[in-house]
Amino acid sequence: MLKRLTVLILSLVILCGVPFVSSQENPKPFVFTAIPDQDPERLQKRFGKVAKYLSDALGVEVKYLPVKSYSDTVEAFKNNKVQLAWFGGFTGVQARIAEPGAKAIAQGEGDQNFTSYFIANKSTELTPSKDFPRGIEGMTFTFGSEHSTSGRLMPEYFIRKAFGKPPAEVFSRVGFGGDHSNTLDLVQSGKYQVGALNHKVWENEKKAGKVDESKVQVIWKTPGYPDYNWTIRGDVDETWGNGFLDKVQQAILNMRDPKLLAAFPRKGFIKADNSMYQPIVETAHEIGLLNNEYAN
């Protein structure tokens, strides 16, 4: 009886043209991560909501994987622990070198013309200027992460351009705070006299009441450059079906809920492609930050 019932079910499946797929053959969870440019605990709460949105939009299980450092995001992407990542300009370049076929598919509105702020503790007596603040020479200086576009790569580019030598020869001491929020804390507390962070984190922390302008201020704003991007592995269609990459891109472009966009924070997303980040590639080579680590 059981054998006859099984045969009947299989016959119906074939007649209806529906593939018989076991639960073990269902696609694995689609996983994404993001560079920890702010407090990781806050990011965990925010990106959990983004994972839920993407799950609903894509029709597959989507998980957010938190990471501890910028380099961890690249390694996770390279090793296929994540298939999608919200990168900075430089980490995106590193990831696409590490994983040929990977594509930048979206960027935030305004990310094509991103800026960094140089901030100084008020005790330095430095004042805001439209020109590069050459008075920072000889002071202590902190970047954010070593792999941050807005917290290290572009600030170092402008420092080298102004002084004709690397930061270690410009400042009395150079540090790396790890993320933009920490850069603010280090300069505001006086542990470092000057630092560089991305303008969005400064504005966000200011709105959150974490900037004490009696202790710290912006002294210079850099020219614009391309930065943050969503980058996806080029082999995702092999696991989740033809057209999945395009579907992910469209889901990101359709993300309009302010509560979701606050995780970035952005007003929305626009299309991007690898060619937009060529200036980052050229700058990284110029100042010696692109080595063979991610080229193999």
Buried (B, 14 or more C-beta within 10 A) or exposed (E): EEEEEEEEEEEEEEEEEEEEEEEEEEEEEBBBBBBBBBEBEEBEEBBEBBBEBBBEBBEBBBBBBBBEBBBBBBBBBBEEBBBBBBBBBBBBBBBBBBBEEBBBBBBBEBBBEBBBBBBBBBEBEBEEEEEBBEBBBEBBBBBBBBBBBBBBBBBBBBBBEBBEEBBEEBBEEBBBBBBBBBBBBBBBEBBBBBBBBBBBBBEBBBEEEEBEEEEBBBBBBBEBBBBBBBBBBBEBBEBBEEEBBEBBBBBBBEBEEEEBBEBBBBEBBBEBEBEBBEEBBEBBEEBEBBEEEBEE
